[in-house]
Amino acid sequence: MGARGRLLANLTAITRLLLDQGTTVILLGGCLTSGILGAAKCLLNGERGQRNTAYLDGIAPYGDLIAVTALQDRRHHRTPDLTAVEPLLVLTRDTAGGFTTRLDNTAQYPGQ
């Protein structure tokens, strides 16, 4: 939040969990409605969705992950492009069962 209580950046969160039975669960979240919409569009928006999915698969092939990114323009509900602007934070689950930081760009977050 800014000094006047305004949201400086809208965050999008994508969580992918692979269950033992072979089922993949995708949880989408975000700040306000546009953050949640941005998470959905990040994975489902045509060619960009395919690139974003391939990017996340490259970071954690066939594994659990949590990715947090900022929407570049919250008013126009732009679809995040993870190949152009890396996520703010990516956590992946290791073989011991705990999440570890794979990518940390949080210093770039305008709320810092």
N, C-alpha and C positions, 0 to 999 in steps of 0.2 A: 504494500500500500504506500502511496505517496503521502506527502505532508498534509494534503487536503483530504485524505481518506479515499482517494481514487485508486482503482486497480491499475498498476503499472504494466503488468503483463498477464495474459491469461494462460494458465498452465494446462497441459494435456497430459494424462497418465495412461499408459498402456501396460497391462500386466498379462503375461502369457504363462500359464501353468500347464504342465503335461502330467496327467494323472497316470497311475500305474496301469489302468485298464486300456491305455492307448488314447484316451479322450484328451483333447486340447481344450482348455478353457481360456477365453480371452475376456478380461475385465477392462472396461473403458471408463475413464473418469476425467474430471477436469474442474476448473473453476468456472462457475456460472454455466449457462447453457452452451455458449460458444466453445468452451473448453471441452465439453463432452462431445459436441458435434465435431470438433477438430480431431478428437481421438478416433471417432468412427471414420471420418473422411480420410484420415491418415492411412488407414488400412484398406478402405473400400473404394477410394476414388480412382477408378480406372487404372491407367498406366502409372500414375504417381503412387497409387496404393500398392501396385505390384513392386515398384522400386523400393518403397518403404518396407514392405514385408521382406524382400530379399536382403535389405540392409540389416534388419533386425535378426534375420536368420543367420547372416554372416557373423554377427556379434555373438550369438548364442545358438549355434546350430542344434536343433532338436532339444532345447533346454528351456528352463524357466527363466523369465526375465521381467524386469520392470523398467520402463523407459518413460522419462518425464521430459517434455519439451515445451517451449513457449510458442504460442501462436504469434506470428509476425504482425498480424493486423486483425485485432479482435472485432472490429466493426464490420469487416467484409468477410469474416469467417474463412480466411484463406486456409487451404489445406497444407499442413506441414510437409515439407520436403526434407526428409532426413538425410538425403544424399547431398543436399546443398548446405544445410545448416544442421550440424550435429545436435543430438539431444543435449539437454542440460545435464542429465544424469541417467546412467544405465547401470542397473544392478543385475547380476546373473547369479543363479544358484549353482554352487559347486557340488562336487560329488559327496562331500561330507554333510550336505543338507542345508548349509547356511548361505545367505546372500552375501556377495562381495561386490564392491564397486568396480565396475569395468570401465566406465567413462565418467569423468566429473568435470563438467564445464560450468558449474554453478557460479563461479566467479563472474561469468558473463551475464548473469541474471540481473536485470535492471533494478530489482528490489534490494540489492545488496548495498 
